[in-house]
Amino acid sequence: MKLKEDPFERMKNGTKTIEFRLYDEKRRKIKVGDEIEFFKLPKLQERILVRVKNLYRGDSFKNLFKIIFPDKDNKEINNKTEEMLKYYTHEQEKEYGVIGIEIEIIDSNFRYTYNKLVRDKIPENIDNMKGRKSKYKILDDAEYLKELNRKVLEEANEFIEENSIEELGDLMEVLNAIMKLKGYKLEEVNKIMKEKNEKKGTENTRSQRGKMKKGTENTRSQKCKICY
């Protein structure tokens, strides 16, 4: 199963011992004693192996919370319910019912399996951790470029999802690595950009339904597509 960072970290440190889900087809197969792997989103590189201690069934998250947490007041129950309804709907609750999966960690020796490019200090940081040892391979130029191309897509997708300056920085880091490998100079890239801007206009121009005005004025209109 997949978990976002916060619930994953709480499960890892032992403060989260019950995972709540819809009682759908996949969850109906779970039995007490089963082992489950939880993977940390978004990159799915860290995992926790747990054993199912108990299962709690309910017709809705709110009613299930009342049973499992009898000491919680209505406000806390409502807050927990609202949090679950960010992911599921009342219609889904009604269709499937819900389940609480009580777990215990059986593998605390967390492994990070990358099988892809990592920043150069990551192996060193892993080796500096007690009981940890990294394994890595130095790629030749052809392999390195192939992995950089994959990394561009990965970082671009992450930027699209979050649109954060941090993700933009990660994307630019990969582009800089490609420029260095290919021997491209920033001045050369900027020169090509300038030539295209003069010929086709800039990316700051927005026009509706793929139509663009001539020139490079920074006009903007809604629901547009950029022509190339």
N, C-alpha and C positions, 0 to 999 in steps of 0.2 A: 504494500500500500504506500501511497505517497502522502507526505506531510509538509506543510509550510514550515519555515524556519523556526518560528516561535514554538508551536506545539512539539516539533521535533526535539528542540533543545530541552523543553520541559519534560518530555518523555525520557530523554537521555539522562537528565539529572535526577529523575525519580519523583518529580513533583506532579507529573501527569501519569496516572496509572490506568485511566479508562479512556478508550477511544470511542467516540460516538459516530455512528454511520446510519444510513438507511439500511433497512433489512431487505436488501435487494437480492438478486439471484446469487451473486458472489458471496455475500455475507451469510446467506442461508447454508453455505457449505462449511462454515467455520464451526469447530467443535472444541470443547474444553480439552486442553492438552496439545492442541495444534501449535505449531511454530509459525510465526509471521515475520516477514521482513518489512520494516518501514524505511522508506528512502526519503532523503531530505531534498525538497524542491529548492531552486529550479534545476540544478545540475545533476541531481540523483547520484552523487558521488560518495555520499556518506550514508551508512545504513545502521540500523539497530535490529538485532534479532531478539524476538520476544516469544514467550509462551503464554497461551491463553489460560488464565486462571478461572474466569467465570464469564458468563454471558447474561445480560439483562435485556429483556424484551419489553417494548412498550408501543402504544398506538401513536404517540407523539413525543417529541423531545421534552416538552414541558412536563407531561405526566411522568415520563421516565426520570427526569431530574428530581421530581418530588419524591419518588420512591428511593432513589439512590442517595439523595442528599436531604434527608428529613430535617436536618438542623438548619438548612438554608431558608432565609425569609423570602417572601414573594418577589422582592426587588432583585435579589440575587438569582432566583430561578428565572425571572423574566429576562434578565441580562444574558444568562446562559442560553436561553431559548432564542433570543434575538441574534446572538452570535451564530448559532447553527443555521438560522433562517437566512443568513447571508449566502449560504451555500446550497440550501435545499428549500423547496417550496412546501406550503401546506398541502398542495395536491399530491406531492411525492410522499409526504408523511402518511397521508390517507391511503395511497396506493400500496405502499410497501410496509408501513410500520417502521420502527426504529430499533436500534440495538446498541447496547453499551458493551464494549469488549474490554474486560479487565485483564491487564497483562502484567507480566514480570519480565525483566530483562534477563536473558540467559547468555548474551554475548556482549560484554563491555569492552572487548578488544576491537575498537572501531578501526576499520580499514578504509583508506582512501584509494580508490582505484580510478586513475585518470585515463590512461591509454590515449592521451592527447597532449598537446602543448601545455606547459605550465610556465609560470614566471620563474626566472632563474634562481630566485631565493627560496622557492618552496621546498626543494629537496633539502637544502641546508636547514630550513626551519623545522622540517620533519625530523631530521637527524639529531637536532638539538633537544627534541622531546624525549623524555625518559621512556625507554622501552620501544622506541620507534626507529625504523630504519627504512630509508627510501631506496627504491630501485628505479633507475632511469636510463635512457639511451640518448646519446648524442646523434642527431640526425645529419645526414649529408644534405647538400643544398637542394637537391630535387625533392627529397622527403620533407625537408623543412618548408619549402614553398607549398607543397601539397597540404601540409597541416595548417599553414598560415591561411590558405584559401578557405579551409574548413572553419578556421577560427573566425574569419571575417563574417561568415554567415551566422555563426553562433552569437557573436557579439552584436551583430546587426539586429538579430531577432530579439535579443535581450533589451536592446535599446528601444526597439519598437514597442515592447511590452511595457517598459517603465518610463521611457522618455526622460531619463534622469541624466544629470551632468556626469555622474559617476560612470554610468554605462557608456555614455558618449566618449569619456576618457579612455575606457577599455577598448572601444572600437578604434579610436585614433592610435592607441598603442600598437595594435596589430597592423594598422596601415603604415605606421612608421617603421615597423620591423620589415614589412614587405619592401618599402622604399630602400631601406638599408641593404637588404639582400640583393635587390635588383640594381643597386647602384644609382638610383634616382636621386636627384637633388631637389630640395624643396623649391629652390628658385626656378628649376625647370618645370615643376608641376604648376607653380603659380603662373608661369609664363603661358603654359598651355591653357590654363583656366581663363586667363585674361583674353587670349585669342578667341576662345569659344564664346566668352561673354560679349565681345565686340561683334561677333558674327551672329550669335543666336539669342543674346540676352542673358540675364542672370537668373539664378534660381529664386531670387527674391520676388520675381513677378508672378502673380497668380491670375489665372483667367478661367472663365467658366466654360465647361464642356470642351476643354482642349483647345480653345481659341486664344491666341496670344496677339497682343498688339505689337507692332514693330518697335524696335528700340529697346532700351534697358530701363525704362521708368519703373519704379517700384510700386505699380498699381496693384491693388488686391481686390478680389471679389470672391464670394462664397461658392462652395461646392464646385471646386475647379479641378482640372487635371492639367498637368504641365506637359507641354509638347516638347519633343526632342528632335 
